[in-house]
Amino acid sequence: MVNRLQLKNNWHRYLFAVIIGLFVLQGAYFALRIKFELPPDEGYHFEFIKQYSEVLYTPENSPETYQFGPINHKPYLYHFLFGKLLHLNIFGIEDFVFIRLLNIFLGVATIITTYKITSIFTKRKTTKLLSAFLIANTLMFVFLSGSINYDNLVNLLAALSILFTLKFTKSRELRFLLLFISTACAGVLTKISFIPLALTLGLIISMDIIFSQLKNLRINPIEFKKQINILNILLFATSMILIVLSLRLYIGNFLNFGGFEPSCDQVLTQEQCLNDPIYTRAIEGQSTQPENLMNPFEYFFRWYFYMQQKSLGILAHQTMIKPLKYLIPYNILIILSLFLYLKHPKLIKQDRKLLIYLGITVISYLLILAFYQNYQTYLATGEIGRALQGRYAFPVLSGVYMLFLYPFDKYLNKKHRLILYILITAIFLWGGFFFFITNVPGSWLR
């Protein structure tokens, strides 16, 4: 009787453990079986990590580091952390496999954070579980989590930054503001493309505070003083350290080179820069003179489907892209979600502020990615697929899935919601690891 009662009360915890367990097994399969350097930029990141494993802080420019460009002027947190963790490989396994396995934990943490983001908007356990299930069965996300890539840390820090922004604007607790500052600064120390997301979230927090003051909802000084405790003092110290490190990197680069991240030939000679694959790719892109280019609207339509193909499939140094017809079920579900938003606009009143904040975050990030980054690359090269990676949208994937599920959670009755959730689960199971294992070429495997 006790066991049945425990099962009834804790079924969602057991199911969540199953979701995490299956994700870990899939990630471990990729980590152990996929050939080295087949995942995107894996060889580059692994060698970058090895450079950081040999020094206390940051390596100096040398013939051994020219392949990374100006190594001491780039964001470094991922490579620094895993360079230190590499020394813990006392198990006799290959170093790159060890680092791959550690990256799986970043994916697990991202899934847990997705669950917590969804928990802000609903108490319904099935919806929270489904949000975790969706990200845990997005094929490129799982594949990336079982490989060596700084995007794994970026995805986690982005999800945490979104979570802490929503938590702070909802509760006004100081710890969430300090946690946001810490994760946002850690994000910009990991990858320069994190800056737009950090600025967007920082602007949302600032505007929320201003609007609250205009409504005379000021922070109570007595309540604020109660929040001054040891934990928040430690968080404050951490956030200040990360702010200083971020300013040191980016303001230093800006003052010395006129930009947040200098081009290779601003620091090294052109001959030295030719060892850097990123520099050589940029030169090759500049040599083209594209004609008959698409306008932004045409481009965005193509971009949308390219991003789906490269998120729900695999884009690495080899590809496993789903044909467009395979995307039909996913897009029917997206259209249904949008239809429910339009049909029942008043039913979002309860969570309107937080939904607007999350919507602004997701939409602004994707538009910046589409037009500021990808479209500009297309205009320069004429190649729609150049530097167009589905994984570049993963920093806001937790928010995308939450916004996708919200109308189903709020508008559908229990029976219809259960049927739809089972259908969504089946589609993602079919399109995830099952799709990979039934289509993987033998040349991918070790």
JOSUL-V516323 format. One record per backbone hydrogen bond with DSSP energy under -1.0 kcal/mol. CO is the residue of the C=O (numbers start at 1). NH is the residue of the N-H. If there is no record, write none. Layout:
BEGIN
co=CO nh=NH
co=CO nh=NH
END
This chain:
BEGIN
co=1 nh=5
co=2 nh=6
co=3 nh=7
co=4 nh=8
co=5 nh=9
co=6 nh=10
co=10 nh=14
co=11 nh=15
co=12 nh=16
co=13 nh=17
co=14 nh=18
co=15 nh=19
co=16 nh=20
co=17 nh=21
co=18 nh=22
co=19 nh=23
co=20 nh=24
co=21 nh=25
co=22 nh=26
co=23 nh=27
co=24 nh=28
co=25 nh=29
co=26 nh=30
co=27 nh=31
co=28 nh=32
co=29 nh=33
co=30 nh=34
co=33 nh=446
co=35 nh=38
co=38 nh=317
co=39 nh=42
co=41 nh=45
co=42 nh=46
co=43 nh=47
co=44 nh=48
co=45 nh=49
co=46 nh=50
co=47 nh=51
co=48 nh=52
co=49 nh=53
co=62 nh=65
co=65 nh=68
co=66 nh=69
co=69 nh=71
co=70 nh=73
co=76 nh=80
co=77 nh=81
co=78 nh=82
co=79 nh=83
co=80 nh=84
co=81 nh=85
co=82 nh=86
co=84 nh=87
co=85 nh=88
co=86 nh=89
co=88 nh=90
co=94 nh=98
co=95 nh=99
co=96 nh=100
co=97 nh=101
co=98 nh=102
co=99 nh=103
co=102 nh=105
co=103 nh=107
co=104 nh=108
co=105 nh=109
co=106 nh=110
co=107 nh=111
co=108 nh=112
co=109 nh=113
co=110 nh=114
co=111 nh=115
co=112 nh=116
co=113 nh=117
co=114 nh=118
co=115 nh=119
co=117 nh=120
co=118 nh=121
co=118 nh=122
co=124 nh=128
co=125 nh=129
co=126 nh=130
co=127 nh=131
co=128 nh=132
co=129 nh=133
co=130 nh=134
co=131 nh=135
co=132 nh=136
co=138 nh=142
co=139 nh=143
co=140 nh=144
co=141 nh=145
co=142 nh=146
co=144 nh=147
co=149 nh=152
co=150 nh=154
co=151 nh=155
co=152 nh=156
co=153 nh=157
co=154 nh=158
co=155 nh=159
co=156 nh=160
co=157 nh=161
co=158 nh=162
co=159 nh=163
co=160 nh=164
co=161 nh=165
co=162 nh=166
co=163 nh=167
co=164 nh=168
co=165 nh=169
co=166 nh=170
co=167 nh=171
co=168 nh=172
co=173 nh=177
co=174 nh=178
co=175 nh=179
co=176 nh=180
co=177 nh=181
co=178 nh=182
co=179 nh=183
co=180 nh=184
co=181 nh=185
co=182 nh=186
co=183 nh=187
co=184 nh=188
co=185 nh=189
co=187 nh=190
co=187 nh=191
co=189 nh=76
co=189 nh=77
co=191 nh=194
co=192 nh=195
co=194 nh=198
co=195 nh=199
co=196 nh=200
co=197 nh=201
co=198 nh=202
co=199 nh=203
co=200 nh=204
co=201 nh=205
co=202 nh=206
co=203 nh=207
co=204 nh=208
co=205 nh=209
co=206 nh=210
co=207 nh=211
co=208 nh=212
co=209 nh=213
co=210 nh=214
co=211 nh=215
co=212 nh=217
co=213 nh=216
co=220 nh=224
co=221 nh=225
co=222 nh=226
co=224 nh=227
co=225 nh=228
co=227 nh=229
co=229 nh=233
co=230 nh=234
co=231 nh=235
co=232 nh=236
co=233 nh=237
co=234 nh=238
co=235 nh=239
co=236 nh=240
co=237 nh=241
co=238 nh=242
co=239 nh=243
co=240 nh=244
co=241 nh=245
co=242 nh=246
co=243 nh=247
co=244 nh=248
co=245 nh=249
co=246 nh=250
co=247 nh=251
co=249 nh=253
co=250 nh=254
co=251 nh=255
co=252 nh=256
co=253 nh=257
co=254 nh=258
co=263 nh=266
co=264 nh=267
co=264 nh=268
co=269 nh=273
co=270 nh=274
co=272 nh=275
co=273 nh=276
co=276 nh=280
co=277 nh=281
co=278 nh=282
co=279 nh=283
co=280 nh=284
co=281 nh=285
co=282 nh=286
co=295 nh=299
co=296 nh=300
co=297 nh=301
co=298 nh=302
co=299 nh=303
co=300 nh=304
co=301 nh=305
co=302 nh=306
co=303 nh=307
co=304 nh=308
co=305 nh=309
co=306 nh=310
co=308 nh=311
co=308 nh=312
co=311 nh=140
co=314 nh=320
co=318 nh=316
co=320 nh=314
co=323 nh=326
co=324 nh=327
co=327 nh=331
co=328 nh=332
co=329 nh=333
co=330 nh=334
co=331 nh=335
co=332 nh=336
co=333 nh=337
co=334 nh=338
co=335 nh=339
co=336 nh=340
co=337 nh=341
co=338 nh=342
co=339 nh=343
co=340 nh=344
co=344 nh=347
co=346 nh=349
co=349 nh=352
co=351 nh=355
co=352 nh=356
co=353 nh=357
co=354 nh=358
co=355 nh=359
co=356 nh=360
co=357 nh=361
co=358 nh=362
co=359 nh=363
co=360 nh=364
co=361 nh=365
co=362 nh=366
co=363 nh=367
co=364 nh=368
co=365 nh=369
co=366 nh=370
co=367 nh=371
co=368 nh=372
co=368 nh=373
co=369 nh=374
co=370 nh=375
co=373 nh=377
co=374 nh=378
co=375 nh=379
co=376 nh=380
co=377 nh=381
co=378 nh=382
co=383 nh=386
co=385 nh=388
co=389 nh=392
co=390 nh=393
co=391 nh=394
co=393 nh=396
co=394 nh=397
co=396 nh=400
co=397 nh=401
co=398 nh=402
co=399 nh=403
co=400 nh=404
co=401 nh=405
co=402 nh=406
co=405 nh=409
co=406 nh=410
co=407 nh=411
co=408 nh=412
co=413 nh=417
co=414 nh=418
co=415 nh=419
co=416 nh=420
co=417 nh=421
co=418 nh=422
co=419 nh=423
co=420 nh=424
co=421 nh=425
co=422 nh=426
co=423 nh=427
co=424 nh=428
co=425 nh=429
co=426 nh=430
co=427 nh=431
co=432 nh=436
co=433 nh=437
co=434 nh=438
co=436 nh=439
co=436 nh=440
co=441 nh=444
co=442 nh=445
co=444 nh=35
END
